[in-house]
Amino acid sequence: KKKPMKKILIVDDEPNILMALEYTLKKNNFEVFIARDGEEAIHIAKEKKPDVLVLDIMMPKVDGFEVLEYVKFNSDLQETKVIFLSAKNKEKDIQKGIDKGANAYLTKPFSMKKLIQEIENQILVN
């Protein structure tokens, strides 16, 4: 019998990134949800309990670090893996993301192939 599709929540305030990711991930047989800011992300995460969260850092209302914190402290989302996808590419930003509990940190501009690989890796770790 078919395994249930893995759920990915993409959070970014850039529409073209959202569209490209949504399209590619659906083609790769993921169930995809999108959020345009951190507030929406928290709302959807609570409801859908995604397997993986692909998260931008610099966003209106609630930033990526705050979303990560919410996920980490929510017992319903213990299984959710978080991958930062951010233009913040300084060593200290990356370190901060990992220290705060992200499972991976990719910088923009990013390779779609690498991101898909990272998502697959995170799902396999479970």
C-alpha positions in Angstrom: 0.0 0.0 0.0 1.2 3.5 -0.7 3.0 5.4 2.0 1.2 8.6 3.0 2.8 11.6 1.3 5.3 13.5 3.4 4.1 17.0 4.2 6.3 20.0 3.6 5.6 23.5 4.7 7.4 26.3 2.8 7.6 29.6 4.4 8.9 32.6 2.4 7.7 36.1 1.6 9.0 35.9 -2.0 6.2 34.7 -4.3 8.5 33.4 -7.0 10.4 31.2 -4.5 7.2 29.9 -3.1 5.9 29.0 -6.6 9.1 27.4 -7.7 9.4 25.3 -4.6 5.7 24.3 -4.5 5.8 23.2 -8.1 9.1 21.2 -7.7 8.1 19.6 -4.4 4.7 18.5 -5.7 6.5 16.9 -8.7 8.6 15.0 -6.2 5.5 13.6 -4.6 5.3 15.7 -1.5 2.2 17.3 -0.1 3.0 21.0 0.0 1.7 23.9 2.1 2.8 27.4 1.8 2.9 30.4 4.1 4.0 34.0 3.3 5.0 35.0 6.8 5.9 33.6 10.2 2.5 34.1 11.6 0.8 32.2 8.9 3.5 29.5 9.2 2.8 28.9 12.8 -0.9 28.7 12.1 -0.5 26.1 9.3 2.2 24.1 11.2 -0.2 23.7 14.2 -2.9 22.5 11.9 -1.0 20.3 9.4 1.9 19.1 11.5 4.4 19.0 8.6 7.3 16.5 8.4 9.6 19.3 7.2 9.5 23.0 7.4 11.5 25.0 4.8 11.9 28.3 6.4 13.1 31.8 5.4 14.5 34.0 8.1 13.8 37.6 7.2 10.0 37.9 6.9 7.3 40.3 8.0 5.5 40.0 11.3 7.2 36.9 12.8 10.7 36.0 11.6 12.1 32.5 10.9 13.9 32.3 14.2 10.7 32.9 16.1 8.9 30.3 14.0 11.7 27.8 14.8 11.4 28.5 18.5 7.6 27.9 18.3 8.1 24.6 16.6 10.8 23.5 19.0 8.6 24.3 22.1 5.4 22.8 20.7 5.1 19.1 21.8 2.9 18.4 18.7 5.7 19.3 16.4 8.6 17.4 18.0 8.9 15.3 14.8 9.1 18.3 12.4 12.5 18.9 10.8 13.4 22.5 10.1 15.6 23.6 7.2 16.5 27.3 7.0 16.6 28.7 3.5 18.0 32.2 3.8 19.9 35.0 2.1 21.6 35.5 5.5 24.8 33.7 4.6 27.3 34.9 7.3 28.9 32.2 9.4 27.3 33.8 12.5 23.8 33.6 11.0 24.2 30.0 10.1 25.6 29.2 13.5 22.7 31.0 15.2 20.2 28.9 13.1 21.9 25.6 14.0 22.3 26.7 17.7 18.6 27.5 17.9 17.8 24.0 16.7 17.5 24.0 12.9 18.3 20.6 11.3 19.9 22.2 8.3 20.7 25.6 6.9 20.9 26.4 3.2 21.8 29.8 1.8 20.1 31.7 -1.1 20.6 31.6 -4.0 20.1 27.9 -3.6 20.2 24.8 -5.7 16.8 23.1 -6.0 18.5 19.7 -6.2 20.4 20.3 -3.0 17.3 21.4 -1.2 15.3 18.3 -2.3 18.3 16.1 -1.2 18.3 17.8 2.2 14.6 17.3 2.6 14.9 13.6 1.7 17.8 13.3 4.2 15.8 14.9 7.0 12.9 12.6 6.4 15.1 9.5 6.4 16.7 10.5 9.7 13.3 10.0 11.5 
